[in-house]
Amino acid sequence: MKKLNKNYWSARYQSKQTGWDIGYAATPIKNYIDQLDDKDLKILIPGAGNAYEATYLFDNGFKNTYVLDIAQEPLENLKTRSTDFPKKQLINEDFFSHKATYDLIIEQTFFCALSPKLRSDYAKQMHQLLRKNGKLVGLLFNFPLTEKGPPFGGSTEEYLTYFKPYFDIKVIEKSYNSIKPRQGNELFIIFTKK
């Protein structure tokens, strides 16, 4: 069963309905990347959209960075923007069908775009995609969950029900350095695979 709707996301890019796209790497994630030492980490950014975090990683020596999106359009945008980024590291696929393993997965506006019914499946798939002691790092929205979305909100308590079975929760806290429009509405996370 297809979990994601390729046509829906392609249409959003074609009609430029990409309000989540801030045009650069999000500050909390950029700051996390800046303190990483191991340039050999195998990194995945799923549901990456235009993947500014991926080009930031790649331009800073993390050459083992992979981008996954169900829509082809954002992958084409990345190729245009970053001609050196290896095409074989741009994966046009359903996240829930992806099979590989990574040291680090970056979460940036993917989880919140999924139907809340898929959250448990997302946590399981993240666990499967990470190597032993691998990390899931990024941002989750922190506002009441509504039927209207994407983006869909949620809370720390809800998120822990999905992630605690699979991950040691190292950090889940209000992001102090979110971009202005998202200030107070984001949680920064660092989860380590159990």
C-alpha positions as CSV (number, residue, x, y, z in Angstrom):
1,M,0.0,0.0,0.0
2,K,1.3,3.4,-1.0
3,K,1.7,5.6,2.1
4,L,2.5,8.9,0.4
5,N,0.8,10.7,-2.5
6,K,3.4,11.5,-5.2
7,N,1.0,13.5,-7.3
8,Y,-0.1,15.7,-4.4
9,W,3.5,16.7,-3.6
10,S,4.5,17.1,-7.2
11,A,1.5,19.4,-7.7
12,R,2.5,21.5,-4.7
13,Y,6.0,22.1,-6.1
14,Q,4.7,22.8,-9.6
15,S,2.2,25.4,-8.3
16,K,4.9,26.8,-5.9
17,Q,2.7,26.0,-2.9
18,T,5.7,25.5,-0.7
19,G,5.1,27.6,2.3
20,W,7.4,25.4,4.5
21,D,10.4,26.2,2.3
22,I,12.5,28.9,4.0
23,G,15.2,29.0,1.3
24,Y,18.1,28.0,3.6
25,A,19.2,25.5,6.2
26,A,17.1,25.9,9.4
27,T,19.3,27.5,12.1
28,P,18.8,24.7,14.8
29,I,19.9,22.0,12.3
30,K,22.7,24.2,10.9
31,N,24.0,24.7,14.4
32,Y,23.9,20.9,15.1
33,I,25.7,20.2,11.8
34,D,28.4,22.8,12.7
35,Q,29.4,20.8,15.8
36,L,29.8,17.5,14.0
37,D,33.3,16.2,13.5
38,D,33.0,13.0,11.5
39,K,32.7,13.9,7.9
40,D,32.3,10.3,6.9
41,L,28.9,9.9,8.5
42,K,26.3,8.5,6.2
43,I,23.4,10.9,6.4
44,L,19.8,10.8,5.1
45,I,17.4,13.7,4.8
46,P,13.9,12.1,4.0
47,G,11.0,14.0,2.6
48,A,13.7,16.6,2.1
49,G,12.0,19.0,-0.3
50,N,14.5,21.5,-1.7
51,A,17.0,20.1,0.9
52,Y,19.0,23.2,1.9
53,E,20.3,21.2,4.8
54,A,21.7,18.6,2.4
55,T,23.6,21.2,0.3
56,Y,24.9,22.8,3.6
57,L,26.2,19.4,4.7
58,F,27.7,18.6,1.3
59,D,29.4,22.0,1.0
60,N,30.9,21.5,4.5
61,G,32.5,18.2,3.6
62,F,29.8,15.7,4.4
63,K,30.0,14.0,1.0
64,N,28.1,10.9,2.2
65,T,24.7,12.8,2.3
66,Y,21.6,11.4,0.7
67,V,18.3,13.1,-0.1
68,L,15.0,11.3,-0.4
69,D,11.7,12.7,-1.7
70,I,8.7,11.1,-3.3
71,A,8.4,14.1,-5.6
72,Q,10.9,14.5,-8.4
73,E,10.6,18.3,-8.6
74,P,12.6,19.2,-5.4
75,L,15.3,16.8,-6.4
76,E,15.6,18.5,-9.8
77,N,15.7,21.9,-7.9
78,L,18.6,20.6,-5.8
79,K,20.5,19.4,-8.9
80,T,20.1,22.8,-10.5
81,R,21.2,24.6,-7.3
82,S,24.1,22.3,-6.5
83,T,25.6,20.8,-9.7
84,D,28.3,19.0,-7.7
85,F,25.8,17.0,-5.6
86,P,26.0,13.3,-6.7
87,K,22.9,12.3,-8.6
88,K,23.1,8.8,-7.2
89,Q,22.6,10.4,-3.8
90,L,19.2,11.9,-4.8
91,I,16.6,9.2,-4.2
92,N,13.1,9.6,-5.8
93,E,11.2,7.1,-3.7
94,D,8.5,6.5,-1.0
95,F,10.2,6.8,2.4
96,F,8.3,3.8,3.7
97,S,9.8,1.6,0.9
98,H,13.3,2.8,1.3
99,K,15.9,0.2,2.4
100,A,19.4,1.3,3.4
101,T,21.2,2.2,6.7
102,Y,22.5,5.5,7.9
103,D,24.5,7.0,10.8
104,L,22.3,10.1,11.0
105,I,18.9,11.1,9.8
106,I,17.8,14.7,9.7
107,E,14.2,15.5,10.3
108,Q,13.0,18.8,8.8
109,T,9.3,19.4,8.0
110,F,8.8,15.7,6.9
111,F,7.1,14.2,9.9
112,C,4.6,17.1,10.2
113,A,3.6,16.7,6.5
114,L,2.6,13.0,7.0
115,S,-0.9,12.0,8.0
116,P,-0.9,11.6,11.8
117,K,-2.0,8.0,11.1
118,L,1.5,7.3,9.8
119,R,3.4,8.5,12.8
120,S,3.9,5.1,14.4
121,D,5.1,3.7,11.0
122,Y,7.5,6.6,10.6
123,A,9.1,5.8,14.0
124,K,9.5,2.1,13.0
125,Q,10.9,3.0,9.6
126,M,13.4,5.5,11.2
127,H,14.5,2.8,13.5
128,Q,15.1,0.3,10.6
129,L,17.0,2.9,8.6
130,L,19.5,3.8,11.3
131,R,22.6,1.8,12.2
132,K,23.2,0.7,15.8
133,N,23.5,3.9,17.9
134,G,22.4,6.0,14.8
135,K,20.7,9.3,15.5
136,L,17.5,10.9,14.4
137,V,18.0,14.7,14.8
138,G,15.9,17.7,13.8
139,L,12.7,19.6,14.4
140,L,9.1,18.6,15.2
141,F,6.3,21.1,15.4
142,N,4.9,21.9,18.9
143,F,1.4,23.1,18.5
144,P,-2.0,21.4,19.0
145,L,-2.7,18.6,16.5
146,T,-5.7,19.4,14.2
147,E,-7.3,17.7,11.3
148,K,-6.3,20.6,9.1
149,G,-2.9,20.1,7.6
150,P,-0.2,19.6,6.5
151,P,1.5,20.8,8.6
152,F,0.2,18.7,11.4
153,G,1.1,19.6,15.0
154,G,1.6,17.5,18.1
155,S,3.1,17.5,21.5
156,T,6.1,16.1,23.4
157,E,3.8,13.6,25.2
158,E,2.4,12.3,21.9
159,Y,5.7,12.1,20.2
160,L,7.2,10.1,23.0
161,T,4.5,7.4,22.5
162,Y,5.9,6.8,19.0
163,F,9.6,7.1,19.6
164,K,10.3,5.7,23.1
165,P,9.9,2.1,22.1
166,Y,12.7,2.5,19.5
167,F,14.9,5.3,20.7
168,D,16.7,6.6,23.7
169,I,15.4,10.2,24.0
170,K,18.6,12.3,24.4
171,V,16.9,15.7,23.7
172,I,13.4,16.9,23.1
173,E,13.0,20.5,24.1
174,K,11.7,23.8,22.8
175,S,14.0,25.1,20.1
176,Y,15.6,28.3,21.3
177,N,16.9,29.3,17.9
178,S,14.0,28.7,15.5
179,I,13.4,31.1,12.7
180,K,11.1,33.9,13.7
181,P,7.8,32.6,12.2
182,R,8.3,29.3,14.0
183,Q,9.6,30.6,17.3
184,G,7.9,28.8,20.2
185,N,6.4,26.2,17.8
186,E,9.3,23.8,17.3
187,L,10.9,21.1,19.4
188,F,14.6,20.2,18.8
189,I,15.2,16.4,19.0
190,I,18.1,14.1,19.3
191,F,17.0,10.4,19.5
192,T,19.5,7.5,19.5
193,K,18.5,4.1,18.1
194,K,18.1,1.5,20.9
